[in-house]
Amino acid sequence: MSQQERIDFYNNWPTSKKFSAESEFKKHLESFSGVIFQPIALNLTLSTSGHISLSHVLDALESLPMRPDHAFDWTWKAFEHSCKSAGKKLNTTELLRAYATPTICSVINADTLAISEISCIASKMPLQTAEYLLKKIIESKPYSVPKETLAKRLLLSNGNPKITSPALQALLEKLETYDYTNTVDRRNGASLIKKAMTGAKLQYPKGTFSLSQQEITFFLLSGLLYSFRNDRTHANAISPFKSSTAKIKTYAHCWYCFLLTYYFLSAIWKDNGYIDTKATLGNNFTINNRAFTSLFGNHLGK
């Protein structure tokens, strides 16, 4: 959407025409006959805190399918509330490292199918998502001696100068060498992020490293999702679907962030005993991974 189109939409509201990306996605949905998303079943034992987080997820569901960015916002609120209500007196940065990441990994490791499906969705990161993350990483260099907020968040614990993950540092130091304004560099850097999310052994200037499941989970949580949350909360970027560059791939990016956050929230809910005993994380992740791939498969590499 051009600047003129945004102004025209505002001046003509509520009789404004739909934005081009919205019309394109609506048409895409009309040709899609499968499930777009399936919530996991809950039991009747939710605490007051559980109902607060659930209320936010209900708002998220009402935002689908046309506003996956809003669905992400609401699901992140539910996730952050669930983590904070666990009684951990930590700031959000440390909460993600010291509570959320190990809890999520512990829960998922108890379900073989869930392990496989989380690895699957991590490896299916849309190119636009990887490019978004690459830009945030480059803007926050250097990583040899972390000074910027994102660098400290990913590599330090409570400001302690000791690097928490040599493997993650090796990846970040390589990524900071790319020129985001160069199309080839941008795509190569994004592709490296996608490869790293598979847990494969990769060669860096510092040597050969692979990210563990816990390192990948933390990187997605604290690197990707928390950065996306901060950008949206602090209005650091234009609304995703009110831009001339918005496409179906933009919906895929926002949906991916929503879906990851929902999976991590489900693991926290499982740890709290909220998931119906007949439901499993693995089966739910399988259904939603397939739905995501079916809905956006042709747009994930664009």
N, C-alpha and C positions, 0 to 999 in steps of 0.2 A: 504494500500500500504506500502510495506516495504521500508527501506532506499535504498536497491539495486534497487527496482522497480522505485523509484523516479529518481535515477541517470540514469538508463537505459532510462527512458522516456525522460529526458533532453538530453542525449547524442544522442538519435535516432530521435529527433524531426527534421522535421515534420512528419516522418513516424512512430511515436510511436503508440503503442497499447493503447486503452482506458483503464483507470483505472477500477478496478473491480466494484466499486460502481457506476460508470457511466454506465457501461454495464448492471448492474443489474437494474438500474433505467430506462434506455432506454427500456429494455425489458418489464418492468412494464408499462411504458407509452403506448407501442404498444398494450398491452392487455386492455387498458382503453379507453372506447368509449365516455365518458361524457365530459362536459365542464371542463376545468382545472382552468380557471379564467375569469371573465368578468368585464371590467372597467365600472364605472358608467358614464353615458352620461354627457357631459359638454355643456354649451351654448356658445355663441359667444362674451360674455362680459368680457373675461379674461383681466386683466390688464397686464402691462409689467411683473410685478412680477409673476402673474398667469402663464404666458407663460414660464417663467424661471422654475417654479416648474413643469409645464407640460412637458417641455423638458427632465427633469430628469426622470419623470415617463415613457416617451417613451423609454428611455434607459433601464429602469427596465423591461418593457414589452418585449424588445428584448432579455433580459437575460433569460426569461422563455422559456421552463420549466427546462432546464438543469442546470442553475446557479441561483437558488433562493437566494443564498447568495449575488450575485451581484445585484439581483433585490431588496433585502433589502437595500444594500448600496445606490443605486440610489433613492429609495423611501424615505429613511431617509434624504437624501440631499434635496429632494423636500419638505419634512415636515419641516425640520429645516429652510429652506429658507422662507417658507410660514409664519412660526411663527415670525421669525425675521423681516420680511417685514411689520408686523402688527404695527410697530413703537414702540415696547416695547424695551427700552434701558436696557435690562437685559442680564446677562450671560446665557448660555444655561441651567445651573442647575436651576436657578430661573425662566427662561422662561417656562420650563416644569411645574413648580409648580404654578406660579402666572398667567400665560396666557393660556398655552396649555390645562392643565387639566380642569380648569373650563369652558373654551370655548367648548371643546369636550363634556363634560357632559351636558352643556346647550343645545347644538345642538341635541345630541342624545336623550335627555329627551323629545324633541318636537316630537319624532317619536316613537310611542309605539313598533312597530316591531323592530326598530333599538335597543331599550333598550334590548329587548328579545334576539336578535341575538348577541349583544356584550357580554351579560352575557353567552350565549351559547359558543362562541368561547373562552372566558376566562376560562370556565370550561373544555374545551377540550385541554388544554395545553398538548403537548406531554410530556411523561415522560422524554425524553432526555433534553427537554427545561427546565423542572423543576429541573432536576439534574444540569444543567449548572448554573441556577440561585442560587441553593442551594450552590454550590461551591463558587460563587462570594460572597454570604452572609457570609459564614463561614470564608472566607479569610479576611473579613472586620470587624470582631468583635473587640471590644465589642459594644453592643448596649444600655447598661445601661447608659453609658456616652460616646456618639459617639466621636470617635477620627479619624477613617479612612474615606477616601473620600466617599465611598458608604454609610456608616452609617450616615455621616453628610448630604449627599444628600437626603437620605430618611426620616430623622427624624428632621432635623433642617431647618430653613428658614433664609437665609442670615447669617449663622453662629450664629444666636441667640440660646443661650443654652436651650430655652424652647422647649420641645418635641411637635411637631406638631400633632402627632397621637399616643395616648396611645395604640390603637388597633394594629397598625402596629408595634409599639415597642414590644408589647407582643408577636407577631408572630416572629419577628426577634430574640428576646432573646431566644425563644424556639428553633428556627432553628440553632442558633449558638452552641447549645449543641450536635448536631449530629457529628459523626465522618465520614467524607466524604470517607475515605479510607475503611470503613467497608460497605460491600455490603448491609446488612440489614438496617443499619443506613441511608445510602444514599437513598435507596428506600423509607424508612419511611419519611425522611425529604422532599423528592420530593413529596410524596403523601400528606403531610401536606400542602405544597404550593398549590397543585391542589385543595384541599378542601377549603382552605382559599379564593381561587379565585371564589368560588361559593357564597360567602357572608354568609355562614353558621356560626352559633354561635359555637365557639370552646373553649374548656377549656385549659387554659394555667396556668403556675405557678402564674401569676399575676391576674388571674380571667378569667371570660368568656367574650369574645369579638367577634365581627363580623366586617368585613371590609365593609365600605359603597361603593357605586358605585364610588364615587370620589376617595376614597382611593385605590380601585382596579385599576382604570384607572391610577392613579399616580404611583402605584407600578409597573405596566406593562411598563409604559413609562420611568420612571426614574430608575427603578431597572433593568428590563429585557432588554428593547430595547436600552437604552443609554449605558448600560454595553456592550451589543453585538456590538454596534457601536464603542465604545472606543477600545475594543479588536481588532476589524478588522482594525480600523484606525491606531492604534499603533502597529499592527502586533504582538500582544501578544500571538497568538496561531497559530498552523499550519493551512494551508488552509483546510477547512472541508472535501473536497473530494479528497485530496491527502494524505490520511491517511489509514493505514491498518484497522482501526476501523470503517471507513465510511460504512454506510449501507443506505437502503432506509429511515430508521428512521432519519438519518442525514439530508436528504432532507426535511423530515417533520418538523424538528426543524427550519431549515432556512426558509422554506416556511411559517411557522407559524409567525415568526418574520416579514417577509415581509408583510403578510396579515394584521397583527395587525397595522403595521405602515401605510399601505394603508388605513385602516378604519379610523385611527386617522387623516390622511391627508384629507380624504374625508369630515370629519366633519369640518375641518378648511376651506376647499374649500366651503362647504355649507354656512358657516358663512360669507364668502367673496362674496357670490352670484354667484359662478361659476357653480353650479350644474344645469343641465337642469331642468326646472320647472316640466316636466313630469316624471322625475326620482326621486326615493326616496332612502334614505340611507338604510332603512329597507329591501326593496326588493333586493337591490344589496348585502347587507350582507347575506341575506338568500341564494341567488344563490351561493355565494362564500364559505359560510360555508358548504353547501351541497357538493360542489365540493371538498373542502379540506377533508371532512370526507370520501367521496367516494374514493378519490385518496390515502389517507393515513390511513384509518380507522384501518387496521390490524397492523399498525406499531406505533400507538400513545402510546401504553402502554408498548413498549419494551425498 
